[in-house]
Amino acid sequence: MTKENGIKTRITSSHWGAFEVDTQGGRIIATRPFQADPNPPTIPQAVPEAVHHKLRVSRPSIRRAWLENRDRAGRGDGDYVELPWDEALDIAASEIDRIREKHGNSAIYGGSYGWSSAGRFHHAQSQVHRFLNKIGGYVSSFGSYSTGCAQAIMPHVLGIPFLQYTYDCQESWQGIAKNTETLVMFGGINPKNSQVSMGGVTEHDTASWFDRFADQGMKCINIGPQRTDSVDTCDWISIRPGTDTALMMALAFVLEDEGLTNRSFLENFTTGFERFRPYLMGESDGHPKDPNWAAPICEIAPQTIRDLAHRMSKTRTLITLSWSLQRAEHGEQPYWMSVVLGAMLGQIGLPGGGVGYGYGAIGGIGKSMRAMSGMTLDQGQNPITQQIPVARIADMLLNPGKPYDFNGKNQPYPDVRLVYWVGGNPFHHHQDLNRLHKAWQQPECIIVNEPWWTATAQRADIVFPATTPFEREDIGRSSMDDYLFNMPQLVPPQGQARDDYDIFSGLADRLGAGAAFSENKSSEEWLRTLYKDFEKRSEDAGVSIPNFDTLRSENWVRLPIKDDDEKPTYMARFRNDPIKHPLQTPSGRIEIFSERIESFGYDDCGGHPKWLPPSEWLGKAAADAPLHMVSPQPGDKLHSQLEAALQDVPGARPETLVMHPTDADARGIKQGDIVRVFNSRGACHARAKLSSDIHPSVVALPTGAWYGDPSENIDKNGNPNVLTKDVGTSSLGQGSSAHSALVDVALA
C-alpha cells in the first residue's frame, strides 16, 4: 500500500513474528504490530534504527595485520582495510583453498550457530553449510546452546530426539486447558521468552493461555528463583538455582514413602526403578532424599514440599521444565529426574498429564498444527564426519588433538585452521568470553558474513557485509505457525552489502564449485523452486495455497492447518499400546535406569538420576563470590540481534541487574546505581534494579549486550557471559553451563 506522501506500507515476518513496515525514500521509517497478533512484541520498534545504523558493515573489510602479515594474534584490534568485492573474494577464496589443500577440509569449521533470517531461502546456516559441503565439507557441531544437554540425554530416556518430542509430541495448550488441574513449572513459563520462535509465530498467545487457565481455576505453580519467570496469577515457590533435581527427589521420596507411587505404571511402562529406589530412599548412601534433606539445599520448607507432592498425586498434573534448567552443570539430571517423577505419578501419556519441556521458551511450543514440510534449501552431504558439541568451540580451538568424552564416545578435538561464521554472534552466547577471545586467536583465518560490526565481526580477519532480511526477498514460514508470508525486499542493500547467497556464489565460482552451489539459479529462481515444491506438498496434504506470484501480491495468507482438537501425544500412543508403539530405547520403555549410560562409566552422569551439586552454587558460595548469577533471555530483542540500535537508547546500557533488596542494602546499592559484577573470570558493569521477586543471594543479568574490549578488564555494556563458566554440563551432554556461576556485586 502506497500513501500520497510516498510512504509504502508492507508486512514482513521475523523470528519475533509479523509486523507492518513503513518505508520512504529507501529507508525504513516506522514499524507497527501485525493486526492479527493479540500480544505483539515491541522488538520491531528497533528495526528502523538498526537497519540504517552507523555500525553497519558497509564494504568488504580485511584486518590490516592479517592482510599484510597473516598475523592472527591481534584479533579485536579494530584496524581494517576496505577492499573492492572482487579483491576481497579472491583473497578469501585463496585462503580457503590453501587451508583445504594443506590441511584438508577437516581443518575448516562451519560455525553458523544463530537464528539468522526467518526466511526459508536466505537462512544463513543453510547457505554456509551448503557452500562448505560443495567445496569438500567441514567440521560441524551437535545441538544448540539452548538445548544441547537435553538433546544428548533425552533420547536415552524417552527414545526420541528431544526437539521432535518438544515440537511435535507433547501436550498442546488446548490439551492442557482441557485436562490439566495442576501445572508445576520448574523454571517457569515466561511469555517474555515466547516473543520469539524459530521462523516466527504470528499470534503470540502464551499469556492468553494463562488468562484462560486462571479463569478456569487451574493451579499454576512457578518453581524458580524469579517470580517474573511466569505470570502474576501463578503461585511462586522460590528456589535456589541449580537445585531442582533435589526438589524433584524429595517429591519422589514423599510419593514412595507414603505409598502414592503408581506401581502399575512403573511395572508396565518403565525399566530400572528397582535400581533407582535404593538411592532415592537412602538405602545405598545413607541419605534419604526426603523433604528434610532437600529443604536446606533448595531453601524450601519441608512442609511445602510435602504439600506439593500430595497435590501432584491427587490431581491431573503436568510437570514442565524450562530449557534453562539444563543449561547448568549436571543439567542432564533435572530433565531425567522429571521423567522419573512423572512416571512415579503414573500420569505420563494421560491427557493433560506427564512431562513437557520448553513451553514459553519459544512461542511455537504448545501450538498444534497439521504437519507441513518443504521449503528447505538442500545443504547437500558433508563428507567430513568430525563433529563437536556446539558449546565446546573454545575447547576445540585451544586444545587441538586433545581427547574428550561426549555421549559414550571418546575422540580428539579436530585441528581447525579456518573458521567461517555466518548468521550468529558467538561473542554473545558463548560462556567465559574472555577465554573465547583467547581461543579466537588460534585459527589461521576467520571469515565472517555480518550486517553489523558485532564483537564477532571485530575479531574476524575477513568481514563480508551481509544484507539483513529487510534488504532481500524471501518466504516466511514456520512449522509451528499457520501463516505464510512473502517477505518483500523493503529497502535496497545498505552500503555494499550482498546476500549470503551471492557471497557464497562468488566464492564457489572461484573454488570450482559455482555450478554445484548455485545450480545456475538466481535468488528469485531458488525462491520459486522451493515454493513450487511446497505447493506440491501442500496439495498432497489437502491444503490449498496461493501460487508464488499471488502470495507476492497479497503479502500473506493464513493456512487452514491449525488443529484445535486434541490429538493423542507420542506418550499417549505408547501408554495405550506399548507393544505396538514401543519407545526407541533399548528396553522399549521409559528408562529410569539406563544400562547404556551406565556402560559409559562417567562419574558425572551415571545410570540413573542423582543430585550432583554443581561446582558453583549457593551451597558452595565463598566470600569472594557469594551470589548466584542467572542469565535469562532479554525482553527487548532476540539474543543480541538489533543491539546496535538498542544500545543507543538513553539508560539502556549497561544492562539491568536484578537483585534482592537485602543483598543491595548490604552493599550500599540503591535503585539505578551503576554496579560492578565480577568474579575470577571477568567483570562487567550493570544498572541495579532492586526487587523482592528474586530469591535472596541471587542476581539476574540478561544476555544480549555486545561484548566489549577485553583489554579494558571490564565489559561496560553488561554481558553476563564474561562471568559464566565455560565447562560442559557433563561428559554425556557437554552442553552449556551458563547458569552455574557465582559472582559478587559492588558499586562501580
Secondary structure, DSSP 4 states (H G I P E B T S, - for coil): -B-TTS-EEEEE--TT--EEEEEETTEEEEEEE-TT-SS--SGGGGHHHHHT-TTB--S-EEEHHHHHH---TTTT---EEE--HHHHHHHHHHHHHHHHHHH-GGGEEE---S---SBSSS-HHHHHHHHHHHTT--BEEES-TTTHHHHHHHHHHHSS-HHHIIIIIS--HHHHHHH-SEEEEET---TTGGG--TT--SS--HHHHHHHHHHTT-EEEEEESBGGGS-TTSEEEE--TT-HHHHHHHHHHHHHHTT-S-HHHHHHHEE-HHHHHHHHTTTTTS----HHHHHHHHT--HHHHHHHHHHHHHS-EEEEE-GGGGSSTTTHHHHHHHHHHHHHHT-TTSTT-EEEE-BTTBTTTT--B-------------S---EEEGGGHHHHHHSTT-EEEETTEEEEPP---EEEEES--HHHHSS-HHHHHHHTTSSSEEEEEESB--TTGGG-SEEEEB--GGGS-EEEE-TT-SEEEEE---SPPSTT-B-HHHHHHHHHHHTT-HHHHHTT--HHHHHHHHHHHHHHHHHHTT-----HHHHHHH-EEE-TTB--S----HHHHHHH-TTTS--SSTTSSEESS-HHHHHHT-TTS-SS------SSSGGG-BTTB-EEEE-PPPSSSSTTTTHHHHTTSTT--SPEEEE-HHHHHTTT--TT-EEEEEETTEEEEEEEEE-SSB-TTEEE--S-SPP--GGGSSBSS--GGGTS----S-TTT----TT--EEEEEE-
